[in-house]
């Protein structure tokens, strides 16, 4: 005799959790890290440029005075 439980056979198979939210989170995290790195480089370049500009103005003032 085949005895099967109708309650167990009516259950659908367990659903797999979707992977796309994790992929979106990974892409956003990598983008944020990249943007942070680029902004840091831009700020460093601006700080260097400010120093160079100050040095240029001092050189010009020295040439005008002497």
Gaussian input, Z-matrix of N, CA and C with variables (Angstrom, degrees):
# hf/3-21g

backbone

0 1
 N
 C     1     B1
 C     2     B2     1     A1
 N     3     B3     2     A2     1     D1
 C     4     B4     3     A3     2     D2
 C     5     B5     4     A4     3     D3
 N     6     B6     5     A5     4     D4
 C     7     B7     6     A6     5     D5
 C     8     B8     7     A7     6     D6
 N     9     B9     8     A8     7     D7
 C    10    B10     9     A9     8     D8
 C    11    B11    10    A10     9     D9
 N    12    B12    11    A11    10    D10
 C    13    B13    12    A12    11    D11
 C    14    B14    13    A13    12    D12
 N    15    B15    14    A14    13    D13
 C    16    B16    15    A15    14    D14
 C    17    B17    16    A16    15    D15
 N    18    B18    17    A17    16    D16
 C    19    B19    18    A18    17    D17
 C    20    B20    19    A19    18    D18
 N    21    B21    20    A20    19    D19
 C    22    B22    21    A21    20    D20
 C    23    B23    22    A22    21    D21
 N    24    B24    23    A23    22    D22
 C    25    B25    24    A24    23    D23
 C    26    B26    25    A25    24    D24
 N    27    B27    26    A26    25    D25
 C    28    B28    27    A27    26    D26
 C    29    B29    28    A28    27    D27
 N    30    B30    29    A29    28    D28
 C    31    B31    30    A30    29    D29
 C    32    B32    31    A31    30    D30
 N    33    B33    32    A32    31    D31
 C    34    B34    33    A33    32    D32
 C    35    B35    34    A34    33    D33
 N    36    B36    35    A35    34    D34
 C    37    B37    36    A36    35    D35
 C    38    B38    37    A37    36    D36
 N    39    B39    38    A38    37    D37
 C    40    B40    39    A39    38    D38
 C    41    B41    40    A40    39    D39
 N    42    B42    41    A41    40    D40
 C    43    B43    42    A42    41    D41
 C    44    B44    43    A43    42    D42
 N    45    B45    44    A44    43    D43
 C    46    B46    45    A45    44    D44
 C    47    B47    46    A46    45    D45
 N    48    B48    47    A47    46    D46
 C    49    B49    48    A48    47    D47
 C    50    B50    49    A49    48    D48
 N    51    B51    50    A50    49    D49
 C    52    B52    51    A51    50    D50
 C    53    B53    52    A52    51    D51
 N    54    B54    53    A53    52    D52
 C    55    B55    54    A54    53    D53
 C    56    B56    55    A55    54    D54
 N    57    B57    56    A56    55    D55
 C    58    B58    57    A57    56    D56
 C    59    B59    58    A58    57    D57
 N    60    B60    59    A59    58    D58
 C    61    B61    60    A60    59    D59
 C    62    B62    61    A61    60    D60
 N    63    B63    62    A62    61    D61
 C    64    B64    63    A63    62    D62
 C    65    B65    64    A64    63    D63
 N    66    B66    65    A65    64    D64
 C    67    B67    66    A66    65    D65
 C    68    B68    67    A67    66    D66
 N    69    B69    68    A68    67    D67
 C    70    B70    69    A69    68    D68
 C    71    B71    70    A70    69    D69
 N    72    B72    71    A71    70    D70
 C    73    B73    72    A72    71    D71
 C    74    B74    73    A73    72    D72
 N    75    B75    74    A74    73    D73
 C    76    B76    75    A75    74    D74
 C    77    B77    76    A76    75    D75
 N    78    B78    77    A77    76    D76
 C    79    B79    78    A78    77    D77
 C    80    B80    79    A79    78    D78
 N    81    B81    80    A80    79    D79
 C    82    B82    81    A81    80    D80
 C    83    B83    82    A82    81    D81
 N    84    B84    83    A83    82    D82
 C    85    B85    84    A84    83    D83
 C    86    B86    85    A85    84    D84
 N    87    B87    86    A86    85    D85
 C    88    B88    87    A87    86    D86
 C    89    B89    88    A88    87    D87
 N    90    B90    89    A89    88    D88
 C    91    B91    90    A90    89    D89
 C    92    B92    91    A91    90    D90
 N    93    B93    92    A92    91    D91
 C    94    B94    93    A93    92    D92
 C    95    B95    94    A94    93    D93
 N    96    B96    95    A95    94    D94
 C    97    B97    96    A96    95    D95
 C    98    B98    97    A97    96    D96
 N    99    B99    98    A98    97    D97
 C   100   B100    99    A99    98    D98
 C   101   B101   100   A100    99    D99
 N   102   B102   101   A101   100   D100
 C   103   B103   102   A102   101   D101
 C   104   B104   103   A103   102   D102
 N   105   B105   104   A104   103   D103
 C   106   B106   105   A105   104   D104
 C   107   B107   106   A106   105   D105
 N   108   B108   107   A107   106   D106
 C   109   B109   108   A108   107   D107
 C   110   B110   109   A109   108   D108
 N   111   B111   110   A110   109   D109
 C   112   B112   111   A111   110   D110
 C   113   B113   112   A112   111   D111
 N   114   B114   113   A113   112   D112
 C   115   B115   114   A114   113   D113
 C   116   B116   115   A115   114   D114
 N   117   B117   116   A116   115   D115
 C   118   B118   117   A117   116   D116
 C   119   B119   118   A118   117   D117
 N   120   B120   119   A119   118   D118
 C   121   B121   120   A120   119   D119
 C   122   B122   121   A121   120   D120
 N   123   B123   122   A122   121   D121
 C   124   B124   123   A123   122   D122
 C   125   B125   124   A124   123   D123
 N   126   B126   125   A125   124   D124
 C   127   B127   126   A126   125   D125
 C   128   B128   127   A127   126   D126
 N   129   B129   128   A128   127   D127
 C   130   B130   129   A129   128   D128
 C   131   B131   130   A130   129   D129
 N   132   B132   131   A131   130   D130
 C   133   B133   132   A132   131   D131
 C   134   B134   133   A133   132   D132
 N   135   B135   134   A134   133   D133
 C   136   B136   135   A135   134   D134
 C   137   B137   136   A136   135   D135
 N   138   B138   137   A137   136   D136
 C   139   B139   138   A138   137   D137
 C   140   B140   139   A139   138   D138
 N   141   B141   140   A140   139   D139
 C   142   B142   141   A141   140   D140
 C   143   B143   142   A142   141   D141
 N   144   B144   143   A143   142   D142
 C   145   B145   144   A144   143   D143
 C   146   B146   145   A145   144   D144
 N   147   B147   146   A146   145   D145
 C   148   B148   147   A147   146   D146
 C   149   B149   148   A148   147   D147
 N   150   B150   149   A149   148   D148
 C   151   B151   150   A150   149   D149
 C   152   B152   151   A151   150   D150
 N   153   B153   152   A152   151   D151
 C   154   B154   153   A153   152   D152
 C   155   B155   154   A154   153   D153
 N   156   B156   155   A155   154   D154
 C   157   B157   156   A156   155   D155
 C   158   B158   157   A157   156   D156
 N   159   B159   158   A158   157   D157
 C   160   B160   159   A159   158   D158
 C   161   B161   160   A160   159   D159
 N   162   B162   161   A161   160   D160
 C   163   B163   162   A162   161   D161
 C   164   B164   163   A163   162   D162
 N   165   B165   164   A164   163   D163
 C   166   B166   165   A165   164   D164
 C   167   B167   166   A166   165   D165
 N   168   B168   167   A167   166   D166
 C   169   B169   168   A168   167   D167
 C   170   B170   169   A169   168   D168
 N   171   B171   170   A170   169   D169
 C   172   B172   171   A171   170   D170
 C   173   B173   172   A172   171   D171
 N   174   B174   173   A173   172   D172
 C   175   B175   174   A174   173   D173
 C   176   B176   175   A175   174   D174
 N   177   B177   176   A176   175   D175
 C   178   B178   177   A177   176   D176
 C   179   B179   178   A178   177   D177
 N   180   B180   179   A179   178   D178
 C   181   B181   180   A180   179   D179
 C   182   B182   181   A181   180   D180
 N   183   B183   182   A182   181   D181
 C   184   B184   183   A183   182   D182
 C   185   B185   184   A184   183   D183
 N   186   B186   185   A185   184   D184
 C   187   B187   186   A186   185   D185
 C   188   B188   187   A187   186   D186
 N   189   B189   188   A188   187   D187
 C   190   B190   189   A189   188   D188
 C   191   B191   190   A190   189   D189
 N   192   B192   191   A191   190   D190
 C   193   B193   192   A192   191   D191
 C   194   B194   193   A193   192   D192
 N   195   B195   194   A194   193   D193
 C   196   B196   195   A195   194   D194
 C   197   B197   196   A196   195   D195

   B1=1.4336
   B2=1.5244
   B3=1.2935
   B4=1.4589
   B5=1.5138
   B6=1.3148
   B7=1.4662
   B8=1.5314
   B9=1.2881
   B10=1.4667
   B11=1.5102
   B12=1.2743
   B13=1.4570
   B14=1.5238
   B15=1.3214
   B16=1.4694
   B17=1.5345
   B18=1.3030
   B19=1.4604
   B20=1.5327
   B21=1.3215
   B22=1.4597
   B23=1.5227
   B24=1.3070
   B25=1.4533
   B26=1.5295
   B27=1.3311
   B28=1.4548
   B29=1.5321
   B30=1.3259
   B31=1.4597
   B32=1.5287
   B33=1.3301
   B34=1.4645
   B35=1.5243
   B36=1.3065
   B37=1.4665
   B38=1.5387
   B39=1.3213
   B40=1.4706
   B41=1.5272
   B42=1.3334
   B43=1.4616
   B44=1.5219
   B45=1.3170
   B46=1.4629
   B47=1.5163
   B48=1.3084
   B49=1.4520
   B50=1.5233
   B51=1.3370
   B52=1.4699
   B53=1.5247
   B54=1.3182
   B55=1.4577
   B56=1.5320
   B57=1.3424
   B58=1.4548
   B59=1.5263
   B60=1.3376
   B61=1.4742
   B62=1.5277
   B63=1.3175
   B64=1.4648
   B65=1.5222
   B66=1.3319
   B67=1.4619
   B68=1.5258
   B69=1.3294
   B70=1.4647
   B71=1.5203
   B72=1.3274
   B73=1.4601
   B74=1.5285
   B75=1.3135
   B76=1.4640
   B77=1.5281
   B78=1.3247
   B79=1.4672
   B80=1.5305
   B81=1.3290
   B82=1.4651
   B83=1.5251
   B84=1.3155
   B85=1.4652
   B86=1.5193
   B87=1.3228
   B88=1.4603
   B89=1.5258
   B90=1.3253
   B91=1.4604
   B92=1.5260
   B93=1.3141
   B94=1.4643
   B95=1.5218
   B96=1.3201
   B97=1.4748
   B98=1.5310
   B99=1.3182
   B100=1.4654
   B101=1.5291
   B102=1.3291
   B103=1.4662
   B104=1.5207
   B105=1.3171
   B106=1.4627
   B107=1.5296
   B108=1.3060
   B109=1.4670
   B110=1.5320
   B111=1.3292
   B112=1.4684
   B113=1.5224
   B114=1.3263
   B115=1.4658
   B116=1.5170
   B117=1.3169
   B118=1.4682
   B119=1.5235
   B120=1.3244
   B121=1.4657
   B122=1.5255
   B123=1.3225
   B124=1.4628
   B125=1.5254
   B126=1.3263
   B127=1.4693
   B128=1.5210
   B129=1.3268
   B130=1.4692
   B131=1.5320
   B132=1.3323
   B133=1.4620
   B134=1.5288
   B135=1.3248
   B136=1.4581
   B137=1.5217
   B138=1.3150
   B139=1.4671
   B140=1.5254
   B141=1.3175
   B142=1.4623
   B143=1.5255
   B144=1.3264
   B145=1.4523
   B146=1.5278
   B147=1.3128
   B148=1.4642
   B149=1.5290
   B150=1.3130
   B151=1.4594
   B152=1.5205
   B153=1.3359
   B154=1.4649
   B155=1.5273
   B156=1.3142
   B157=1.4622
   B158=1.5268
   B159=1.3213
   B160=1.4620
   B161=1.5283
   B162=1.2997
   B163=1.4705
   B164=1.5286
   B165=1.3224
   B166=1.4674
   B167=1.5171
   B168=1.3367
   B169=1.4590
   B170=1.5216
   B171=1.3250
   B172=1.4667
   B173=1.5235
   B174=1.3313
   B175=1.4587
   B176=1.5288
   B177=1.3641
   B178=1.4615
   B179=1.5241
   B180=1.3436
   B181=1.4673
   B182=1.5302
   B183=1.3210
   B184=1.4533
   B185=1.5290
   B186=1.3268
   B187=1.4728
   B188=1.5357
   B189=1.3347
   B190=1.4757
   B191=1.5336
   B192=1.3291
   B193=1.4605
   B194=1.5162
   B195=1.2831
   B196=1.4553
   B197=1.4432
   A1=110.39
   A2=115.14
   A3=120.42
   A4=108.52
   A5=114.51
   A6=118.62
   A7=106.60
   A8=115.58
   A9=119.72
   A10=108.98
   A11=113.73
   A12=120.20
   A13=107.99
   A14=118.37
   A15=119.89
   A16=112.08
   A17=117.90
   A18=119.85
   A19=109.80
   A20=117.38
   A21=120.84
   A22=111.89
   A23=118.08
   A24=120.29
   A25=111.28
   A26=118.25
   A27=121.01
   A28=112.19
   A29=117.14
   A30=120.01
   A31=109.86
   A32=116.69
   A33=117.47
   A34=109.43
   A35=117.02
   A36=118.89
   A37=109.56
   A38=116.87
   A39=118.64
   A40=111.25
   A41=115.10
   A42=120.35
   A43=110.01
   A44=114.80
   A45=119.84
   A46=108.46
   A47=115.21
   A48=118.99
   A49=108.14
   A50=116.86
   A51=118.40
   A52=111.51
   A53=115.24
   A54=120.74
   A55=111.32
   A56=118.38
   A57=120.28
   A58=113.83
   A59=121.83
   A60=117.45
   A61=112.14
   A62=117.02
   A63=120.10
   A64=111.30
   A65=116.62
   A66=119.99
   A67=111.10
   A68=116.64
   A69=120.34
   A70=109.91
   A71=117.15
   A72=120.99
   A73=111.10
   A74=117.44
   A75=121.50
   A76=111.24
   A77=116.67
   A78=120.51
   A79=110.40
   A80=117.58
   A81=120.68
   A82=111.48
   A83=117.19
   A84=120.70
   A85=110.77
   A86=117.23
   A87=120.70
   A88=111.32
   A89=117.07
   A90=120.40
   A91=110.92
   A92=117.52
   A93=121.27
   A94=110.57
   A95=117.09
   A96=120.37
   A97=109.86
   A98=117.51
   A99=121.27
   A100=111.01
   A101=116.70
   A102=120.60
   A103=110.56
   A104=117.44
   A105=120.79
   A106=110.55
   A107=116.53
   A108=120.94
   A109=110.98
   A110=116.84
   A111=120.54
   A112=111.28
   A113=117.93
   A114=120.84
   A115=110.12
   A116=117.65
   A117=120.57
   A118=110.93
   A119=117.06
   A120=120.37
   A121=111.32
   A122=117.11
   A123=121.02
   A124=110.48
   A125=117.22
   A126=120.87
   A127=110.38
   A128=117.34
   A129=120.30
   A130=111.20
   A131=116.69
   A132=120.54
   A133=111.25
   A134=116.76
   A135=120.17
   A136=111.55
   A137=117.39
   A138=120.71
   A139=110.06
   A140=117.79
   A141=121.38
   A142=110.20
   A143=116.80
   A144=120.60
   A145=110.87
   A146=118.00
   A147=120.87
   A148=110.18
   A149=117.02
   A150=120.86
   A151=111.76
   A152=116.13
   A153=120.22
   A154=110.75
   A155=116.65
   A156=120.65
   A157=110.25
   A158=116.96
   A159=121.06
   A160=110.38
   A161=115.92
   A162=119.76
   A163=110.59
   A164=117.69
   A165=121.13
   A166=111.06
   A167=117.85
   A168=120.79
   A169=111.31
   A170=117.40
   A171=120.15
   A172=111.22
   A173=117.21
   A174=121.43
   A175=110.41
   A176=116.24
   A177=120.35
   A178=110.44
   A179=116.88
   A180=120.45
   A181=110.90
   A182=118.45
   A183=121.95
   A184=110.21
   A185=117.37
   A186=121.23
   A187=110.76
   A188=116.31
   A189=119.85
   A190=110.73
   A191=117.21
   A192=120.88
   A193=111.73
   A194=117.91
   A195=119.76
   A196=112.05
   D1=136.33
   D2=179.08
   D3=-98.50
   D4=110.22
   D5=-179.82
   D6=-107.29
   D7=114.90
   D8=177.53
   D9=-123.91
   D10=145.82
   D11=-178.50
   D12=-86.18
   D13=118.31
   D14=-177.55
   D15=-68.09
   D16=-24.80
   D17=-179.63
   D18=-68.86
   D19=-41.52
   D20=179.50
   D21=-69.30
   D22=-34.74
   D23=-178.05
   D24=-76.84
   D25=-19.76
   D26=178.87
   D27=-81.91
   D28=-16.36
   D29=-178.73
   D30=-73.89
   D31=133.85
   D32=174.77
   D33=-73.85
   D34=158.89
   D35=179.08
   D36=-63.76
   D37=151.55
   D38=-179.20
   D39=-61.71
   D40=137.40
   D41=-177.54
   D42=-81.59
   D43=142.75
   D44=175.08
   D45=-79.83
   D46=142.45
   D47=177.58
   D48=-73.21
   D49=141.12
   D50=-179.24
   D51=-69.68
   D52=147.37
   D53=-177.96
   D54=-95.88
   D55=-16.49
   D56=-174.34
   D57=-61.86
   D58=-34.44
   D59=177.70
   D60=-62.90
   D61=-35.48
   D62=178.39
   D63=-68.72
   D64=-37.02
   D65=177.18
   D66=-66.28
   D67=-40.54
   D68=177.18
   D69=-63.42
   D70=-43.18
   D71=178.20
   D72=-61.95
   D73=-41.24
   D74=178.07
   D75=-62.72
   D76=-45.63
   D77=-179.79
   D78=-63.76
   D79=-43.66
   D80=178.67
   D81=-63.38
   D82=-40.92
   D83=179.23
   D84=-63.84
   D85=-45.34
   D86=178.33
   D87=-63.86
   D88=-38.18
   D89=178.38
   D90=-65.52
   D91=-41.26
   D92=178.99
   D93=-64.60
   D94=-41.76
   D95=178.37
   D96=-63.38
   D97=-43.76
   D98=179.69
   D99=-63.43
   D100=-45.10
   D101=-179.54
   D102=-63.91
   D103=-41.04
   D104=178.15
   D105=-61.44
   D106=-43.00
   D107=178.77
   D108=-62.41
   D109=-46.07
   D110=-179.48
   D111=-64.41
   D112=-41.39
   D113=179.02
   D114=-64.57
   D115=-39.24
   D116=176.83
   D117=-61.33
   D118=-41.99
   D119=177.95
   D120=-64.58
   D121=-40.38
   D122=179.54
   D123=-64.64
   D124=-42.90
   D125=178.82
   D126=-63.74
   D127=-41.65
   D128=177.09
   D129=-62.19
   D130=-41.22
   D131=178.51
   D132=-64.28
   D133=-41.18
   D134=178.44
   D135=-64.85
   D136=-39.79
   D137=177.62
   D138=-64.38
   D139=-41.50
   D140=177.95
   D141=-65.42
   D142=-40.77
   D143=-179.74
   D144=-65.24
   D145=-37.11
   D146=177.82
   D147=-63.38
   D148=-42.36
   D149=177.19
   D150=-64.32
   D151=-41.50
   D152=178.61
   D153=-65.54
   D154=-39.51
   D155=-179.91
   D156=-65.27
   D157=-41.83
   D158=177.45
   D159=-62.26
   D160=-43.40
   D161=178.75
   D162=-63.79
   D163=-40.08
   D164=177.62
   D165=-62.43
   D166=-43.85
   D167=179.04
   D168=-63.69
   D169=-39.85
   D170=177.27
   D171=-64.02
   D172=-39.29
   D173=178.80
   D174=-64.77
   D175=-43.27
   D176=179.18
   D177=-63.85
   D178=-43.61
   D179=179.18
   D180=-63.25
   D181=-37.57
   D182=178.29
   D183=-66.41
   D184=-39.18
   D185=178.93
   D186=-67.83
   D187=-37.19
   D188=-179.21
   D189=-71.44
   D190=-35.07
   D191=-179.11
   D192=-75.61
   D193=-35.91
   D194=-171.87
   D195=-109.36

